Amino acid sequence: MNPAALFKVSYGLYIISSLKDGKTNGQIANTVNQVTAEPAQITIAINKLNLTHDYIRASGVFSASVLSQIVPMKMIGQFGFHSGRDIDKFDGINVKTGLTGAPIVMDYSVAYLEARVVGELDVGTHTLFVGEISDAQIINDHEPLTYAYYHQIKGGKSSKNAPSYIKEEKQAGERHRIHQCTICGYMYDPEKGDPDHGIEPGTPFADLPENWDCPICNADRTKFIKKGETSETYKCKICGYIYDPAKGDPDAGIAAGTSFDDLPDGWKCPVCQAPKTEFEKER
Ligand SMILES: Cc1cc2nc3c(=O)[nH]c(=O)nc-3n(C[C@H](O)[C@H](O)[C@H](O)COP(=O)(O)O)c2cc1C
């Protein structure tokens, strides 16, 4: 089996929120799916180790906030790489109480759904909860965030508790790596692809067709090498975020092309806020 095929499945990104004994919590999930229209039902796959799992089990209700493309990476880090057992995730977040009593994250959300659990399936590491929708509202007309946009444009990672996590950090570094033609110096940038020759933006060098040649000098793929030291990616040991100099960290004012060494000392991981010292060079 080729696990990369699973990366071709499309998802959105959501904050699933619930409550237990008056306490509230939420987590990032990419596994919200509408499964029927009448009645309107959705499923979510929630890791059994997550606090949110306990809360959904206890209350039998949950909400799903549909995240906006402009959600800061820090917020995804707060809800996707930390547990409500350690921090109050709703601190400083605009949350409203829904008709079911479930908390609903309103910040950086374009819409929300609220549901009562009407069934569940044990799928090993996760429970697949089936929820019948009690309420659904649109908050604004911003673009919803897709999983692909989160990965390709925002440079985001999956937590190991996400069902779609496939030890992908290493692959991700490779997926974004620029390759240079040793004959003419042309740089193949996966983010740009080679649209003139039918190669879509987001296509890693490794996925280029066998017959793809350098668009400048027609050298074949074997004449390409990975771009040198300055394009080395660095991985956060805490959350797996990969700093890619080709992208920089525009949210933090770091321009594309800034090497890891040139990042200011005070720069922090945009996902989990770990300092530079928690990063290691990817192999
Ligand atoms: C991009 C992304 C997608 C995720 N998708 C899921 C998911 O679908 N289901 C799940 O259980 N966890 C998913 N997670 C992981 C949880 O958000 C994470 O384990 C969280 O820390 C759990 O928090 P809690 O213990 O407060 O409930 C995802 C994380 C990220 C960053």
The ligand as a MOL file (V3000), in Angstrom:
LIG
                    3D

  0  0  0     0  0            999 V3000
M  V30 BEGIN CTAB
M  V30 COUNTS 31 33 0 0 0
M  V30 BEGIN ATOM
M  V30 1 C -4.2420 19.2430 12.1560 0
M  V30 2 C -4.7230 18.4050 13.3150 0
M  V30 3 C -5.7580 17.5240 13.1390 0
M  V30 4 C -6.2150 16.7380 14.2030 0
M  V30 5 N -7.2780 15.9040 14.0300 0
M  V30 6 C -7.7200 15.1430 15.0450 0
M  V30 7 C -8.8760 14.3100 14.9060 0
M  V30 8 O -9.5350 14.2850 13.8700 0
M  V30 9 N -9.2350 13.5490 15.9800 0
M  V30 10 C -8.5450 13.5570 17.1460 0
M  V30 11 O -8.9200 12.8560 18.0990 0
M  V30 12 N -7.4650 14.3630 17.3300 0
M  V30 13 C -7.0580 15.1660 16.3070 0
M  V30 14 N -6.0000 16.0110 16.4960 0
M  V30 15 C -5.2740 15.9670 17.7690 0
M  V30 16 C -5.9560 16.6950 18.9310 0
M  V30 17 O -6.3620 17.9950 18.5570 0
M  V30 18 C -4.9480 16.7700 20.0950 0
M  V30 19 O -4.6090 15.4610 20.4980 0
M  V30 20 C -5.4190 17.6060 21.2690 0
M  V30 21 O -4.2780 17.9730 22.0100 0
M  V30 22 C -6.3890 16.8960 22.2140 0
M  V30 23 O -6.7140 17.8020 23.2470 0
M  V30 24 P -7.5410 17.4220 24.5650 0
M  V30 25 O -6.7360 16.3720 25.3370 0
M  V30 26 O -7.6310 18.7260 25.3010 0
M  V30 27 O -8.8610 16.9000 24.1500 0
M  V30 28 C -5.5820 16.8360 15.4590 0
M  V30 29 C -4.5430 17.7630 15.6500 0
M  V30 30 C -4.1120 18.5530 14.5960 0
M  V30 31 C -3.0130 19.5500 14.8060 0
M  V30 END ATOM
M  V30 BEGIN BOND
M  V30 1 1 1 2
M  V30 2 1 2 3
M  V30 3 2 2 30
M  V30 4 2 3 4
M  V30 5 1 4 5
M  V30 6 1 4 28
M  V30 7 2 5 6
M  V30 8 1 6 7
M  V30 9 1 6 13
M  V30 10 2 7 8
M  V30 11 1 7 9
M  V30 12 1 9 10
M  V30 13 2 10 11
M  V30 14 1 10 12
M  V30 15 2 12 13
M  V30 16 1 13 14
M  V30 17 1 14 15
M  V30 18 1 14 28
M  V30 19 1 15 16
M  V30 20 1 16 17
M  V30 21 1 16 18
M  V30 22 1 18 19
M  V30 23 1 18 20
M  V30 24 1 20 21
M  V30 25 1 20 22
M  V30 26 1 22 23
M  V30 27 1 23 24
M  V30 28 2 24 25
M  V30 29 1 24 26
M  V30 30 1 24 27
M  V30 31 2 28 29
M  V30 32 1 29 30
M  V30 33 1 30 31
M  V30 END BOND
M  V30 END CTAB
M  END
